[in-house]
């Protein structure tokens, strides 16, 4: 489960008086929100040249996501660094992410922790979440689930959907906290209200299983569907299973197969492995196809 969050949205509203915003930036922000990435890039570049930390951060976002420019992690890193050096918390968090993933820079969990702590010192919720992830996974620090839960809780208390979801997962598994399905569901619901895909999926799972809430397959299917629309490969796979079994939705091999293919197209490897099984055994109304099965098996490794 992807637990490490970083800033992937323009974050001007977070900066406050310490970070001046110029007219170019406001024009760029309007263009960005309207999907006019070429104009946004031009306006942000003009403002970044004047030293705007927010614009420098947002250029990093655009290079990281390939918006108006080809994906270039080295350029993303360079712009985040300029912004982070000025103390801009979203950029510090994103810089920590690049260090943790080894994108545009050599992987360095110690540096990931350094930059996330700088943002955490500013009470930035995503940084709290990310520090929790580093402790949960033992990346750059000894693994400590109790400490991880504490950091996730700090993020959750500030309304972070990723923090709420990750803390909910610990409660669902009883890792670092006493197992409490009702608490997990409560946290997932808070994050799901923010339309957070992983929370929608996890709440769907708890609803399908009747854990911490009444079992309700139609409700679970709707939650999976909402997450699937947001390109959650995990939710697409889970919804496919409901269609295959006819739980909460009409039984449909065609719909199940379509969802599996959509999930696999979005890069979700468990869906690829399930497709390999489908073609190996001739399931979901498909003929046995050894070649297709092997192709999906290789992709799913």
Buried (B, 14 or more C-beta within 10 A) or exposed (E): EEBBBBBEEBBBEBBEEEBEBBEBBEBBBEBBEEEBBEBBBBBBBBBBEEBBBBBBBBBBBBBBBEBBBEBBBEBBBBBBBBBBEBBBBBBBBBBBBBBBBEBBBEBBBEBBBBBBBBBBEBEBBBBBBBBBBBBBBEBBBEEBBEBBBBBBBBBBEBEBBBBBBBBBBBBBEEBBBEEBBEBBBBBBBBBBEBEBBBBBBBBBBBBBEEBBBEEBBEBBBBBBBBBBEEBBBBBBBBBBBBBBEEBBBEEBBEBBBBBBBBBBEBEBBBBBBBBBBBBBEEBBEBEEBEEBBEBBBEBBE
